């Protein structure tokens, strides 16, 4: 469920900002948030 929401959020952000560097930063941010959530 959470990962599906993350995938859709990433897809939306890629559509808005297809910048690979921004996508990597976003993945790092999401990863750190998930680490804290778990």
C-alpha positions in Angstrom: 0.0 0.0 0.0 2.6 2.5 1.1 5.0 1.5 -1.7 2.2 1.8 -4.3 1.5 5.4 -3.0 5.2 6.2 -3.3 5.3 4.8 -6.8 2.4 7.0 -7.8 3.9 10.0 -6.1 7.2 9.4 -7.9 5.4 9.1 -11.2 3.6 12.4 -10.6 6.8 14.2 -9.6 8.6 12.7 -12.7 5.8 14.1 -14.9 6.2 17.5 -13.3 10.0 17.5 -12.9 11.7 14.9 -15.2 15.1 16.0 -13.9 17.1 12.8 -13.0 19.0 14.6 -10.2 15.8 15.7 -8.6 14.4 12.2 -8.9 17.5 10.8 -7.1 17.2 13.4 -4.4 13.5 12.5 -4.0 14.4 8.8 -3.8 16.9 9.6 -1.1 14.5 11.7 0.8 11.7 9.1 0.6 14.2 6.4 1.7 15.2 8.4 4.8 11.6 9.1 5.6 10.7 5.4 5.3 13.6 4.5 7.5 12.3 6.8 10.2 8.7 5.5 9.8 9.7 1.9 10.2 
